[in-house]
Each structure stands twice: as structure tokens, then as C-alpha cells.
Amino acid sequence: MAQLLIVYHSRTGGARQMAEAAAEAARDETDTILKPADLAGPEDLLRADGYLFCTPENLAAISGLMKEFFDRCYYPVLGRIEGRPYTQMVCAGSDGENAARQIARIATGWRLKEVQPPLIICTHAQTPEAILAEKTIPDDQLNQCREIGAALAAGLSLGVF
């Protein structure tokens, strides 16, 4: 059975909910590993057949712990995971585009194959209170995350990627 690795970081719950929804939908088709960024490492990337990266947007960038995951793992897996499929999800307060670009650049360096455009879910949190508050992602948006998880898992399972 193909293995899908979902790596996420979440400070206020939004990205965690997104990652969990994708994992829930992927489990029927793949051996799905859901790991917080601070616990995921190069060995997890090497074992997996495909990846879903999920991060909050912090100050128009990926979160620090997600960046630290990529920093820790980049060189140990460089040249060893080329061609594997990936997609990404961003829980944004404004637009999320820069965070998505950062992950895409890292994936390009690893020579991963983007199989779906990034899903950016915008919470419109713009005040300090709203930014720091626990997030609740609406079910219709979590369904989009489930669709991404299911599609990535089906593609891995069928050998499409």
C-alpha cells in the first residue's frame, strides 16, 4: 500500500483541522501518516510515496516550525525523493500566496511533482485578537481538504503519479 505523509504545523488550530480532514479522507486508499512538523524528519520523507504539506501563513510566510522542518530535512533527502508527488494547503489570514510560493520553491529544489495547485483557505483574521484566536474551519472548506486528501491518495494508490 502506498504511503502518504501529511506534515503540518498549526498554532491556532486551522491548519491542524485542514490536515486532519485530508488525512481522514486519504486513509481508505493509503497508509496515511499525519505528523506535526516538529516531529517529522528525513526518514519520514524517505519512507513516503507522496506528500501533503499544510502550514499557516505567518507574516506572509510559512510558519517558523514548518520552515524548520524543511531546513532540517532539505539536505538529508536531496536527490533521494525526486519525482514524488506533492500538494499543499495554507491556512491564511490574508492571501496565503507567499507561503504557497515558499513551499513550491522548496519542492522544486527537491524536484517533487506538484499534482494539484495549493489550496489556500482564508480566515480573514486581521486584528491581533483574531489572528491569535483559535480557528474553526467551516465544514464546506474542510470538505475541500478532504477532496485533496482523497485525490492524492487515489492517485498514489492507482499509480497515477
Backbone torsions as a table, in degrees:
resi	resn	phi	psi	omega
1	MET	NA	135.2	179.1
2	ALA	-65.0	149.7	179.1
3	GLN	-112.2	128.1	175.7
4	LEU	-107.7	126.4	176.4
5	LEU	-104.1	123.3	174.9
6	ILE	-111.2	115.1	179.5
7	VAL	-110.2	131.1	-177.0
8	TYR	-143.6	160.3	166.8
9	HIS	-135.6	143.7	179.1
10	SER	-150.4	128.6	178.0
11	ARG	-98.7	-34.1	-175.3
12	THR	-121.1	13.3	171.6
13	GLY	96.3	-19.4	-176.4
14	GLY	-64.9	-53.2	-179.3
15	ALA	-65.2	-35.0	177.5
16	ARG	-61.4	-46.0	178.5
17	GLN	-60.7	-40.5	178.9
18	MET	-63.0	-47.0	-179.1
19	ALA	-64.7	-41.4	179.4
20	GLU	-64.6	-39.3	178.6
21	ALA	-63.8	-43.6	178.1
22	ALA	-63.5	-42.5	-179.8
23	ALA	-64.0	-42.6	179.1
24	GLU	-56.1	-44.2	-177.6
25	ALA	-74.9	-27.0	-176.2
26	ALA	-82.4	-21.7	-171.3
27	ARG	-63.4	-24.3	179.3
28	ASP	-69.2	-29.3	-173.2
29	GLU	-106.3	-21.7	-174.3
30	THR	-139.3	162.4	166.5
31	ASP	-77.2	103.1	-172.5
32	THR	-101.9	124.2	178.5
33	ILE	-109.7	119.5	178.1
34	LEU	-107.1	116.1	-175.8
35	LYS	-133.1	134.2	170.7
36	PRO	-64.4	146.9	-176.0
37	ALA	-56.4	-35.1	-178.0
38	ASP	-73.1	-14.1	179.1
39	LEU	-106.1	-12.2	-179.5
40	ALA	-85.1	145.9	-179.6
41	GLY	-143.7	-176.2	-178.4
42	PRO	-55.9	-38.4	-179.7
43	GLU	-61.2	-34.6	177.4
44	ASP	-66.5	-42.7	178.6
45	LEU	-64.0	-41.0	-178.5
46	LEU	-66.9	-34.2	180.0
47	ARG	-74.6	-29.3	-171.9
48	ALA	-81.9	153.0	177.5
49	ASP	-94.9	-18.0	-179.9
50	GLY	-161.0	166.6	-170.9
51	TYR	-138.6	147.0	168.0
52	LEU	-129.7	120.4	179.4
53	PHE	-105.4	131.3	-176.9
54	CYS	-132.3	123.7	-175.2
55	THR	-139.7	152.0	166.4
56	PRO	-80.3	156.4	171.5
57	GLU	-87.8	122.6	176.4
58	ASN	-123.2	117.5	179.6
59	LEU	52.5	45.6	178.0
60	ALA	64.7	28.2	-179.4
61	ALA	-147.6	172.5	173.3
62	ILE	-67.9	157.0	-178.6
63	SER	-65.8	157.0	-179.0
64	GLY	-59.5	-41.8	-179.8
65	LEU	-69.5	-31.7	176.1
66	MET	-69.5	-40.9	177.1
67	LYS	-62.4	-40.5	179.4
68	GLU	-63.9	-39.0	175.1
69	PHE	-57.6	-50.3	179.9
70	PHE	-63.1	-40.3	178.5
71	ASP	-60.5	-44.9	-178.9
72	ARG	-66.7	-34.0	-171.4
73	CYS	-98.2	-18.9	-168.9
74	TYR	-54.7	-60.0	-174.6
75	TYR	-73.1	-35.9	178.0
76	PRO	-61.3	-24.8	-179.4
77	VAL	-109.9	-3.0	-178.2
78	LEU	-56.1	127.8	-179.7
79	GLY	80.6	3.4	-175.9
80	ARG	-117.6	-7.4	-179.2
81	ILE	-127.9	16.9	-177.0
82	GLU	-56.5	140.1	175.8
83	GLY	84.0	-6.9	180.0
84	ARG	-74.5	147.0	-177.4
85	PRO	-78.6	149.8	174.9
86	TYR	-150.4	161.2	166.0
87	THR	-147.2	177.8	-177.1
88	GLN	-148.6	157.8	175.7
89	MET	-133.8	141.5	-180.0
90	VAL	-127.4	130.4	172.7
91	CYS	-98.7	107.4	-170.2
92	ALA	-110.4	151.7	172.1
93	GLY	-91.8	-27.5	179.1
94	SER	-123.7	-87.8	-176.9
95	ASP	-117.7	-26.7	175.3
96	GLY	76.0	-5.6	-174.2
97	GLU	-63.1	-41.4	-179.1
98	ASN	-66.6	-39.9	177.1
99	ALA	-60.6	-43.9	179.0
100	ALA	-63.0	-39.4	178.0
101	ARG	-64.0	-38.3	179.7
102	GLN	-62.0	-47.2	-179.9
103	ILE	-64.9	-40.8	179.6
104	ALA	-60.8	-38.3	179.1
105	ARG	-66.3	-40.6	177.7
106	ILE	-64.2	-46.2	179.4
107	ALA	-62.0	-35.6	176.8
108	THR	-64.3	-41.3	177.3
109	GLY	-62.0	-36.8	176.7
110	TRP	-78.6	-9.5	-176.6
111	ARG	61.8	40.3	173.2
112	LEU	-77.3	161.8	-178.5
113	LYS	-107.0	112.8	177.5
114	GLU	-71.1	122.4	-177.2
115	VAL	-107.4	-4.1	178.8
116	GLN	-160.8	140.4	177.2
117	PRO	-61.8	156.5	179.6
118	PRO	-60.5	142.8	170.1
119	LEU	-96.6	120.7	177.5
120	ILE	-114.2	119.0	176.2
121	ILE	-106.7	122.0	-175.5
122	CYS	-101.2	123.3	178.6
123	THR	-89.2	-11.4	-178.3
124	HIS	59.5	26.5	177.3
125	ALA	-75.5	115.2	-174.5
126	GLN	-126.1	-11.8	176.8
127	THR	-101.5	158.1	178.2
128	PRO	-54.5	-39.3	-179.3
129	GLU	-65.9	-44.3	-179.0
130	ALA	-69.3	-37.3	-179.7
131	ILE	-64.9	-41.5	-176.9
132	LEU	-84.2	-11.4	-177.3
133	ALA	-72.4	150.1	172.3
134	GLU	-58.4	138.4	-178.5
135	LYS	-99.9	148.1	170.2
136	THR	-126.5	112.8	-179.1
137	ILE	-83.1	126.3	-179.9
138	PRO	-60.8	150.3	-175.0
139	ASP	-60.3	-35.1	179.4
140	ASP	-64.3	-33.1	176.9
141	GLN	-77.7	-34.9	174.9
142	LEU	-64.7	-31.0	176.0
143	ASN	-62.6	-35.5	175.3
144	GLN	-62.7	-38.6	177.7
145	CYS	-66.5	-41.2	177.1
146	ARG	-61.3	-41.0	179.4
147	GLU	-62.4	-40.3	178.0
148	ILE	-64.5	-46.5	179.0
149	GLY	-60.7	-44.7	-179.4
150	ALA	-65.8	-42.0	-178.7
151	ALA	-66.8	-43.5	179.1
152	LEU	-64.6	-43.0	178.9
153	ALA	-64.0	-42.8	179.1
154	ALA	-63.1	-43.3	178.4
155	GLY	-61.7	-40.7	177.0
156	LEU	-66.0	-46.1	-177.3
157	SER	-62.2	-39.9	-178.3
158	LEU	-84.5	-7.3	-179.0
159	GLY	74.8	22.9	-178.8
160	VAL	-69.5	-34.4	-175.3
161	PHE	-91.0	NA	NA
